[in-house]
Amino acid sequence: MSNVEYSKGLEGVIAAESRICKVDGENGKLYYEGYSIDDLVEHCNFEEVTYLLLYGELPNEGEFSSFQSHMRASRDLSEPIRRMIQEFPNENHPMELLQSVVAYLSGYVEHKIQHSAHCNCRDTLHQVVQLSTVVAAYERYKTGHGYIRPSKSLSHGSNFLFMLTGAEPGELEGRIMDDCLILHAEHGFNASTFTARVVASTISTCYSAISAAIGALFGSLHGGANEKVMAMVDEIGEPSNAAGWVNRTLDEKRKVMGMGHRVYKAKDPRAVIMENYLYQLSEKHGDFRYYEILKEVERAFRDRMEEKGKPIYPNVDFFSGAVYRLLGIPTRLFTPIFAMARASGWLAHVLEQREDNRIYRPKALYVGERDKTVIPIEQR
Ligand SMILES: CC(C)(COP(=O)(O)OP(=O)(O)OC[C@H]1O[C@@H](n2cnc3c(N)ncnc32)[C@H](O)[C@@H]1OP(=O)(O)O)[C@@H](O)C(=O)NCCC(=O)NCCS
């Protein structure tokens, strides 16, 4: 192992084999289990994609029907969890709530298998399914409303909007919400997924692994850029202010949120799909203000970057915040929605880690002192 080089943040280090996700940064393509994200969004719903991630292949009709009924049967929250949400301190962030609830949900793991490499998580699926109910219930309670029981006849995305508002969403809104979940379900060995795999590698439960992953996603370097994009849109106010705002921001050496990506060197394929959804929703609302501001920001930013020979494109967060806002979702739920979607990918990675497990144990490059002598406390 002496030929392994130090790489800060593990950049470029290959830590495991995985068949789940391929991010082709050069060509701006994303694949889950070999299927392109464009194809999945066109032909599948989030539940089907969850099956794909957990079982490695798309289901046939019979398999899908039983998996879907199973997922839908797990949607409702038990009374203790609803109480937990109601009693959650008002000033805390909903990501902290999600983390605690998932840890609490570990009560669903059968006791005898709790600390084994195999558990019944593919059967219960609570940690994937119930996150959306928790997020919706949190918002209902926070705004002084009551809990809305999930519907079993709606897709995962439509049901989320239904639990949030009490009204069944339109066909367009429901489909876009479900597709947004597909687009965020998986993205390779990012920080939260790696966290889930590290925890799984100790033969801890899938609930502990997902709870830890939520903690990693909470950090502002990982989740949350779409919240900042919407703050930018609000500050810009009108499309005609966008170019000036971008120029000032870049002159002050500040980052334009939602632009650039560590892996994609072409336009993020999820951003292409999100942009189209934003257009469709803007058309339905008869209001293109967010769309036009974002397109002006993109144009001004790309012009400045191309002058410097840096082709930098929008990432998934650039359009997603505006899409959520037009779906009537408050900003504080943007990162929890990311977690709701990514839970499928995290669980897929936990299961894959267990197939051929070895505990993660990297080394640190020691830069401290050596051979120091302890001076007794009274002489220090
Ligand atoms: C995502 C991100 C962290 C990737 O950073 P990275 O891997 O260092 O990006 P690159 O190596 O491609 O950056 C190349 C150059 O472009 C600049 N750049 C990259 N993204 C930029 C942005 N959004 N705004 C302004 N400048 C940017 C970098 O500062 C760097 O400049 P330098 O060569 O003068 O140092 C970065 O693009 C960023 O902070 N984006 C905004 C936040 C965001 O949207 N995050 C969500 C990611 S899904």
The ligand as an SDF file (V2000), in Angstrom:
LIG
                    3D

 48 50  0  0  0  0  0  0  0  0999 V2000
  -19.5590   23.2280   -7.5810 C   0  0  0  0  0  0  0  0  0  0  0  0
  -18.1910   23.9130   -7.3500 C   0  0  0  0  0  0  0  0  0  0  0  0
  -17.8640   23.8410   -5.8370 C   0  0  0  0  0  0  0  0  0  0  0  0
  -17.1090   23.1940   -8.1470 C   0  0  0  0  0  0  0  0  0  0  0  0
  -15.9230   23.8260   -7.8430 O   0  0  0  0  0  0  0  0  0  0  0  0
  -14.5530   23.4540   -8.5860 P   0  0  0  0  0  0  0  0  0  0  0  0
  -14.4750   21.9950   -8.7980 O   0  0  0  0  0  0  0  0  0  0  0  0
  -13.4630   24.1270   -7.8630 O   0  0  0  0  0  0  0  0  0  0  0  0
  -14.8130   24.1450   -9.9820 O   0  0  0  0  0  0  0  0  0  0  0  0
  -13.7780   24.3230  -11.1650 P   0  0  0  0  0  0  0  0  0  0  0  0
  -12.4730   23.6830  -10.8610 O   0  0  0  0  0  0  0  0  0  0  0  0
  -14.4940   23.9440  -12.3980 O   0  0  0  0  0  0  0  0  0  0  0  0
  -13.5900   25.9000  -11.1610 O   0  0  0  0  0  0  0  0  0  0  0  0
  -12.7900   26.5050  -12.1210 C   0  0  0  0  0  0  0  0  0  0  0  0
  -12.7720   27.9950  -11.9350 C   0  0  0  0  0  0  0  0  0  0  0  0
  -14.0800   28.5280  -12.1180 O   0  0  0  0  0  0  0  0  0  0  0  0
  -14.5170   29.2380  -10.9900 C   0  0  0  0  0  0  0  0  0  0  0  0
  -15.9050   28.9370  -10.7060 N   0  0  0  0  0  0  0  0  0  0  0  0
  -16.4580   27.6880  -10.6470 C   0  0  0  0  0  0  0  0  0  0  0  0
  -17.7610   27.7910  -10.3300 N   0  0  0  0  0  0  0  0  0  0  0  0
  -18.0220   29.1140  -10.2010 C   0  0  0  0  0  0  0  0  0  0  0  0
  -19.1750   29.8530   -9.8730 C   0  0  0  0  0  0  0  0  0  0  0  0
  -20.3240   29.2060   -9.6040 N   0  0  0  0  0  0  0  0  0  0  0  0
  -19.1160   31.1790   -9.8140 N   0  0  0  0  0  0  0  0  0  0  0  0
  -17.9520   31.8270  -10.0830 C   0  0  0  0  0  0  0  0  0  0  0  0
  -16.8090   31.1930  -10.3880 N   0  0  0  0  0  0  0  0  0  0  0  0
  -16.8430   29.8530  -10.4540 C   0  0  0  0  0  0  0  0  0  0  0  0
  -13.6540   28.6980   -9.8570 C   0  0  0  0  0  0  0  0  0  0  0  0
  -13.5470   29.6510   -8.8100 O   0  0  0  0  0  0  0  0  0  0  0  0
  -12.3360   28.4880  -10.5570 C   0  0  0  0  0  0  0  0  0  0  0  0
  -11.7080   29.7440  -10.7260 O   0  0  0  0  0  0  0  0  0  0  0  0
  -10.0990   29.8900  -10.6900 P   0  0  0  0  0  0  0  0  0  0  0  0
   -9.6100   29.0140  -11.8120 O   0  0  0  0  0  0  0  0  0  0  0  0
   -9.8870   31.3550  -10.9270 O   0  0  0  0  0  0  0  0  0  0  0  0
   -9.6950   29.4120   -9.3390 O   0  0  0  0  0  0  0  0  0  0  0  0
  -18.2370   25.3760   -7.8170 C   0  0  0  0  0  0  0  0  0  0  0  0
  -18.5280   25.4050   -9.1840 O   0  0  0  0  0  0  0  0  0  0  0  0
  -19.2440   26.2090   -7.0280 C   0  0  0  0  0  0  0  0  0  0  0  0
  -18.9370   26.6640   -5.9260 O   0  0  0  0  0  0  0  0  0  0  0  0
  -20.4540   26.4460   -7.5870 N   0  0  0  0  0  0  0  0  0  0  0  0
  -21.4750   27.2140   -6.9080 C   0  0  0  0  0  0  0  0  0  0  0  0
  -22.1550   26.3870   -5.8180 C   0  0  0  0  0  0  0  0  0  0  0  0
  -23.1100   25.3570   -6.3520 C   0  0  0  0  0  0  0  0  0  0  0  0
  -23.8970   25.6280   -7.2480 O   0  0  0  0  0  0  0  0  0  0  0  0
  -23.0590   24.1420   -5.7700 N   0  0  0  0  0  0  0  0  0  0  0  0
  -23.9170   23.0390   -6.1430 C   0  0  0  0  0  0  0  0  0  0  0  0
  -23.1180   21.9820   -6.8390 C   0  0  0  0  0  0  0  0  0  0  0  0
  -24.2070   20.6940   -7.4220 S   0  0  0  0  0  0  0  0  0  0  0  0
  1  2  1  0
  2  3  1  0
  2  4  1  0
  2 36  1  0
  4  5  1  0
  5  6  1  0
  6  7  2  0
  6  8  1  0
  6  9  1  0
  9 10  1  0
 10 11  2  0
 10 12  1  0
 10 13  1  0
 13 14  1  0
 14 15  1  0
 15 16  1  0
 15 30  1  0
 16 17  1  0
 17 18  1  0
 17 28  1  0
 18 19  1  0
 18 27  1  0
 19 20  2  0
 20 21  1  0
 21 22  1  0
 21 27  2  0
 22 23  1  0
 22 24  2  0
 24 25  1  0
 25 26  2  0
 26 27  1  0
 28 29  1  0
 28 30  1  0
 30 31  1  0
 31 32  1  0
 32 33  2  0
 32 34  1  0
 32 35  1  0
 36 37  1  0
 36 38  1  0
 38 39  2  0
 38 40  1  0
 40 41  1  0
 41 42  1  0
 42 43  1  0
 43 44  2  0
 43 45  1  0
 45 46  1  0
 46 47  1  0
 47 48  1  0
M  END
$$$$
